[in-house]
């Protein structure tokens, strides 16, 4: 009876040690800016498009004096990966993935096992850079209908003084004439035929 109890305690202790430090939620679930630290990765979703987050991340790496490995850094329209090294020669990997046109998932990992404090510092700098750029811009939604033409009267050129009414050079308009009246219709009666 003693051995199963010891095994159970060891299993529970292992689970507690394994899960400690693996999850940190810094904001309410589902809210923009929710930060979670799980299994060595700091993960969050930002309400900015991929290009804005990528630029803010590159700027944060420069501000924190991280050595960006250009050969390992990649970007396309859907995702990006920025790989750098810190002063301790630990690998810093930041993955960006477009969730929608206006939201981007950010994942930061330091070294093999992660470093929560350094990840948080990098994220804070990225967030400050995003806030400095201003609010996320909504994409323009194009409809299938072409834009309505603007209604305006074409400009009328000014009339030169010599063409103004009363000018001797102008011909006076001829008043319309009434059509000639046709003569009244005459009725012709034939004499009655003789019987």
C-alpha positions as CSV (number, residue, x, y, z in Angstrom):
1,X,0.0,0.0,0.0
2,X,2.9,2.3,0.7
3,X,4.5,1.9,-2.8
4,X,1.3,3.0,-4.8
5,X,1.0,6.1,-2.5
6,X,4.7,7.1,-3.1
7,X,4.2,6.6,-6.9
8,X,1.2,8.8,-6.9
9,X,3.0,11.5,-4.9
10,X,5.9,11.3,-7.3
11,X,3.7,11.6,-10.4
12,X,1.8,14.6,-8.9
13,X,5.1,16.2,-7.9
14,X,6.4,15.7,-11.4
15,X,3.3,17.2,-13.0
16,X,3.5,20.2,-10.7
17,X,7.2,20.8,-11.5
18,X,6.6,20.3,-15.2
19,X,3.7,22.8,-15.3
20,X,5.2,25.5,-13.1
21,X,6.3,28.5,-15.1
22,X,4.7,27.1,-18.2
23,X,1.6,29.2,-18.2
24,X,1.3,32.9,-17.4
25,X,-1.8,34.8,-18.5
26,X,-1.3,38.5,-18.3
27,X,-4.7,39.7,-19.6
28,X,-8.3,38.4,-19.9
29,X,-8.9,35.5,-22.3
30,X,-10.0,36.6,-25.8
31,X,-8.9,40.2,-25.3
32,X,-6.5,41.8,-27.7
33,X,-3.0,41.8,-26.2
34,X,-3.6,38.6,-24.2
35,X,-0.1,37.3,-23.4
36,X,0.5,33.6,-22.5
37,X,3.9,32.0,-21.7
38,X,3.6,28.3,-22.5
39,X,6.3,25.7,-22.8
40,X,9.1,28.3,-23.4
41,X,7.2,30.4,-25.9
42,X,5.6,33.8,-25.2
43,X,2.5,34.0,-27.4
44,X,0.1,36.9,-28.1
45,X,-2.1,38.2,-30.8
46,X,-1.8,41.9,-31.8
47,X,-4.5,43.9,-33.5
48,X,-2.1,45.1,-36.3
49,X,-1.4,43.7,-39.8
50,X,1.6,41.5,-40.4
51,X,3.7,44.3,-42.1
52,X,3.3,46.6,-39.1
53,X,4.2,43.9,-36.6
54,X,7.2,42.8,-38.7
55,X,8.5,46.4,-38.8
56,X,8.0,46.9,-35.1
57,X,9.7,43.6,-34.4
58,X,12.8,44.5,-36.5
59,X,12.9,47.8,-34.8
60,X,12.7,46.2,-31.4
61,X,15.6,43.8,-32.3
62,X,17.7,46.8,-33.3
63,X,16.8,48.8,-30.1
64,X,17.7,45.8,-27.9
65,X,21.0,45.3,-29.8
66,X,20.1,41.8,-30.9
67,X,22.2,40.5,-33.9
68,X,19.6,39.6,-36.5
69,X,20.6,36.7,-38.7
70,X,19.6,37.9,-42.1
71,X,20.1,34.5,-43.7
72,X,17.6,32.9,-41.3
73,X,15.1,35.8,-41.3
74,X,12.2,35.3,-43.8
75,X,8.9,37.1,-44.6
76,X,6.0,36.6,-47.0
77,X,2.5,37.9,-47.1
78,X,1.2,35.4,-44.6
79,X,4.0,34.9,-42.1
80,X,7.5,36.0,-41.0
81,X,10.3,34.6,-38.9
82,X,13.0,36.8,-37.4
83,X,16.0,35.0,-35.9
84,X,18.7,36.8,-33.9
85,X,21.3,36.2,-31.2
86,X,21.6,38.0,-27.9
87,X,24.9,38.9,-26.1
88,X,24.9,35.5,-24.4
89,X,24.8,34.0,-27.9
90,X,21.3,32.6,-27.2
91,X,19.1,32.2,-30.2
92,X,16.1,34.5,-30.3
93,X,13.3,33.3,-32.6
94,X,10.2,35.4,-33.2
95,X,7.5,33.9,-35.4
96,X,4.7,36.2,-36.8
97,X,1.6,34.8,-38.5
98,X,-1.2,36.8,-40.0
99,X,-4.5,35.6,-38.4
100,X,-6.6,38.1,-40.4
101,X,-5.9,41.2,-42.4
102,X,-5.8,43.2,-39.1
103,X,-4.4,40.7,-36.6
104,X,-1.1,38.9,-36.2
105,X,0.0,36.2,-33.9
106,X,3.4,36.7,-32.3
107,X,5.5,33.9,-30.7
108,X,8.8,34.6,-29.0
109,X,11.3,31.9,-27.9
110,X,14.7,32.5,-26.3
111,X,17.2,29.6,-26.5
112,X,16.1,26.0,-26.3
113,X,14.0,26.1,-23.2
114,X,12.8,29.7,-23.3
115,X,13.4,32.7,-21.0
116,X,10.2,34.3,-19.8
117,X,11.8,37.6,-18.6
118,X,13.7,38.2,-21.8
119,X,10.7,37.2,-24.0
120,X,8.6,39.7,-22.0
121,X,11.2,42.5,-22.6
122,X,11.2,41.9,-26.3
123,X,7.4,41.8,-26.4
124,X,7.1,45.0,-24.4
125,X,9.4,46.8,-26.9
126,X,7.5,45.4,-29.9
127,X,4.2,46.6,-28.3
128,X,5.7,50.1,-27.6
129,X,6.8,50.4,-31.3
130,X,3.3,49.3,-32.4
131,X,1.7,51.9,-30.3
132,X,4.0,54.6,-31.6
133,X,2.9,53.8,-35.2
134,X,-0.7,54.5,-34.3
135,X,-3.8,52.4,-34.5
136,X,-4.2,49.6,-36.9
137,X,-5.7,50.7,-40.3
138,X,-8.7,48.9,-41.6
139,X,-8.2,47.6,-45.1
140,X,-10.2,49.2,-47.9
141,X,-13.1,47.0,-48.9
142,X,-13.8,47.1,-52.5
143,X,-17.3,46.5,-53.8
144,X,-18.1,45.1,-57.2
145,X,-20.0,48.2,-58.2
146,X,-17.9,50.9,-59.8
147,X,-17.8,54.2,-58.0
148,X,-20.6,56.6,-58.9
149,X,-19.6,59.4,-61.2
150,X,-19.5,62.8,-59.7
151,X,-22.3,65.0,-60.9
152,X,-21.1,68.5,-61.8
153,X,-21.8,71.0,-64.5
154,X,-19.0,71.5,-67.0
155,X,-17.4,75.0,-66.6
156,X,-18.9,77.6,-68.8
157,X,-16.3,79.9,-70.5
158,X,-17.0,83.6,-70.1
159,X,-18.7,85.4,-73.0
160,X,-16.4,88.0,-74.6
161,X,-17.8,91.5,-74.5
162,X,-18.1,91.8,-78.3
163,X,-20.6,88.9,-78.2
164,X,-22.9,90.4,-75.6
165,X,-26.4,91.3,-76.6
166,X,-26.7,94.7,-78.1
167,X,-23.4,94.4,-79.9
168,X,-23.6,95.6,-83.5
169,X,-21.6,92.6,-84.7
170,X,-24.3,90.2,-83.6
171,X,-27.2,89.4,-85.8
172,X,-30.5,90.0,-84.1
173,X,-32.4,86.8,-83.7
174,X,-35.3,86.4,-86.1
175,X,-38.6,86.0,-84.2
176,X,-40.3,82.8,-85.1
177,X,-43.0,83.2,-87.6
178,X,-46.4,81.7,-87.4
179,X,-47.2,79.1,-90.0
180,X,-49.4,80.4,-92.7
181,X,-53.0,79.6,-92.2
182,X,-54.5,77.2,-94.7
183,X,-57.7,78.3,-96.4
184,X,-60.8,76.9,-94.8
185,X,-61.9,73.6,-96.3
186,X,-64.7,74.0,-98.8
187,X,-67.4,71.5,-99.2
188,X,-68.6,70.8,-102.6
189,X,-72.1,69.7,-103.1
190,X,-73.3,68.2,-106.2
191,X,-76.7,68.9,-107.6
192,X,-79.3,66.3,-107.1
193,X,-79.5,63.9,-109.9
194,X,-82.5,64.0,-112.1
195,X,-85.0,61.2,-111.9
